[in-house]
Amino acid sequence: MSCSSWYNCTMKKLNSKQISYLRALGHALNPVVMIGNNGLSDTVLREIDVSLNAHELIKIKVQSDERELRIQMLQEICEKLSAVAVQHIGKQLVIYRRADKPQITLP
């Protein structure tokens, strides 16, 4: 899947009401994964995958100051892990992937 923006990636899988609901839930979350100066390595992707399996909705903090790089990372995470971008605000990314046994009931 190739998306021109993180917003387009999001909208292909969830409607606006669901995104708003997940944003509200994500607001209170603390980052569970931090992406440092080494970027998006296989180890970081595995950690994100483990966190998504455990929580469904997670917040990631990216150290990079470059907005375009953060957008690329968000797209790559979503593509490789079959996740949905919920929000990208500043250096914070919020992503969602439905678990086999869902914990979050979407509207």
N, C-alpha and C positions, 0 to 999 in steps of 0.2 A: 504494500500500500504506500503510495506516495502522496503526500499532502502538501499544499502550498503554504499552509500555516497551521499552527497548533490548533487554532479554532476549528478549521475544517476537519482535522483529524477527530476532534471531539464530537462534532455534530453528526458524524457518520454513524455513531453508535448510540448516543443518548439524546433525548429531547431536552429542551431548555429547562423544563420543570425539574427533571432529574439532575441536570448539571447544577442548578441553583440549590437543590437539596444537598448534593455532595459538597458544594462549596461551603455551605453552612456547617456541615459536619467537619470539614477539613480545617475550618478556621481555628478550632480549639486544639488541633493536633500539634505536637512537637515534631520536628524533623527526625526521622528514624535512620536516614541515610544521608551522608554528606559526600558530595563529589568535590574532591580537592583539585589541586593543580595538575595532577596526572590525568585528569579527564575521566571519561567513561570507559573504564577497563572491564574485562570479563569478570573480575572479582566483584566490582561494584554492581554490575548487572546481576550477578548471582545473589548478592545481598538484597537488591531491590526485589528480585523474584521471590526470595524467602519471605521478605516483609509483606509483599502483596498476598502471598499464600496465607500468612498469619492474620492479616488485618483488612484486606481488600482495599482500603483507602489509606494512602500514606502521603506524608509530606517529605520532600527531599530538598536539601539545601545545597546550592551550587556556589562554589567559591569564585567562579569566573565573573569578571566585571563586564564581559562582552555579551550583550543581549542576544545577538545572532547565534553565538555559540551555545547559549542556554536553550534557545529555541531548537537548534539542531539536536542537542542532547535529549530534549523532551520528545522530539519526533522519533529519534532512534530508540529510546526506551519503549515508547508505545508500540513501535513496529516490531521490535525484537521480542517483547514480552506480552504482546496482544493485550495491552492496557489502553486505557482511555485517559487523555489529558483532561483534567477537570479545571485546573487553574495554573497560570504562570504569572506571578506577581513579584516583581523584584528578583531576588535570588531564590525564591521559594517556588517549587513545583509541587502540585498536588495531582496524584494519579490514582486511578481506580481500575481494578480488575475483579470481576465477579469470581468468587471462590466456588469450589465444588459444593460446599455446604454454606450458602450465603449467610452472612451475619447482618448485612445491610439490606433492608427492604426498600427498594426504590419506588417512588410514587408513580 
